[in-house]
Amino acid sequence: MAGTEFRTGLEAPGTVSIWAGRVRDEDELLDHVSMGYGDEGGSASRFQLDTGIGWYDEDFAEGSVSDDPVRTLAEHSYGPTFAGRAGLDLADRPGVNALYLVYGCDAAPLRDRPGLLTLLGTYPYDPAPGAGGE
């Protein structure tokens, strides 16, 4: 997948796509989302293959593992601007302990793809200073 970008139409400034699932620990989440890099460039992560997202800049993604993922939403970058809506959706998913967020991406077309992480939803966020960002 080296040299490619988000699947056509997924770029969306001001939108965060959130995937949710259950993992054993942070290492399992990291192994799932980490892209491999070798002598001939990058290779797709299991997350990319499962979701069909294509290449994305890992600098604009973050994940967490928590016994209370609803609370954890607000702790993510810009979390206070989307945690309310996303938390309502997350409350309908008992057993979830892992979140993976990709900023600048509207992955709604990828909603029904099975995998370790499944799309919780897409949410607007406000990157303005003072809006909950870093």
Secondary structure by P-SEA (a helix, b strand, c coil): ccccccccccccccbbbbbbbbcccaaaaaaacbbbbccccccccaaaaaccccccccccccccccccccccccccccccccaaaaaaaaaacccccbbbbbccccccccccccccccccbbbbbbcccccccc
